[in-house]
Amino acid sequence: MLLFLQYIVLYVMYLVSFIIVMSSEDWFLIWLGLEVNMMSFLILVYRRDSMSSIECCMKYFFIQGLGSALLIGFFYMNKYGGVGIINMILSFKIGAGPFFYWFPSMCSGLTWVSCYVLMVLQKMLPLFLISLSIHWILWLVLMMSLVLGVVGSFNQSNIKQLLAYSSIHHLGWIMIIMMSGSVNWMLYLVMYSFMLLGIILVLVENEVVDLHMMYKCKGSMWFSIGMLSLAGMPPLLGFFLKWMALSYLTDMMYYIAMLIVASVIMLYVYMRLMYDIIMMGGVKSSWIEVDESMFTYNYDIVSMVGLLLGVMMGIMLIM
């Protein structure tokens, strides 16, 4: 009972940290909210019986502590490129662009649920703060995120690291929408979290961490569809999200060409991975197999809703 109450308090603190950051106008309170968020996350993902979890918590504490120390030093700096430096520090805290190095290794040592929180929820507050004061240097961060996400995905067999590099790549697309001044970057993040949730559900159910284990995976067909959606394969949801991002760059053909090339390369990487999965054991549909696991049925529902969202979003963009 006591342990349950402790977790309730931690979840409440985690929620309160979001409220503090999003509702505060004072930079010190924003910094305080970020610190509460970090400490709540660390306690929630900490596992005493796992050395990798302990190592990841120490690494995350060091990275975020360094970022917070730099952030508090530049919060009140409004000259000499203060906004650009704050954007860079916040990018460092989420592993974007040139600061990606800690993010994949961090994900590989966490559980799937913790990975999902790190890839989605822990990015919300820094991205929200970046959107409030955008600097031109963010173009450098987003372009490096797109390129490094693609390059890092090559020859990856560890699925956690593969999804980590994919998350870095999608950060670039989110920042593209953000640079246009639109709030639709929030929509992109929500839809990305939905696609990622479908993939992680089947990986949690089958306890898969490596691509070579996919041959025994139930629901590998939906896993393949989810990965192709992340890559931007039409007519899946990921394709229309990238289409939406490109629609904000109608006057920047040079950037559009670079983004299309990066997206095609990422699609090639995922297509090659899907080919490897098929050759290793075939794609199994969870509809064909008789499985009483409610978890599997939930995954089918999430995946089908993702497909329907893709079609609906495509119709809305065309209209």
Secondary structure, 3 states (H helix, E strand, C coil): CHHHHHHHHHHHHHHHHHHHHHHCCCHHHHHHHHHHHHHHHHHHHCCCCCHHHHHHHHHHHHHHHHHHHHHHHHCCCCCCCHHHHHHHHHHHHHCCHHHCCHHHHHHHCCCHHHHHHHHCHHHHHHHHHHHHCCCCCHHHHHHHHHHHHHHHHCCCCEHHHHHHHHHHHHHHHHHHHHHCCCCCHHHHHHHHHHHHHHHHHHHHHHCCCEHHHHHHCCCHHHHHHHHHHHHCCCCCHHHHHHHHHHHHHCCCHHHHHHHHHHHHHHHHHHHHHHHHHHHHHCCCCCCCCCCCCHHHHHHHHHHHHHHHHHHHHHHHHHC
